[in-house]
Amino acid sequence: MASNVPATNVKVIAPSTELRKWFAHDPRRWEEFRRRYAAELRQHPDLLTELRSLARHGPITLVYAAHDEAHNDAIVLRDMLLGRG
């Protein structure tokens, strides 16, 4: 069974522009970024549910543009999808 989350939803689930600019990929702001982005994600429970459903049916790929593999929005989203956030 193949299914895709529409691109419009992907934009909604990405960190807000304001949050991304504030974070500026500064590792010193990581914990606060995690907290703020998790709060943003909680405002879209339907999208999180949809992504979890897709993940139960097969692998999903979380894409990020940051060079830092340890401090990026995909890490926070993964943790939220796994119930760690």
Helices and strands as residue ranges (DSSP letters): H 7-13, H 17-23, G 27-29, H 30-42, H 45-56, H 73-81
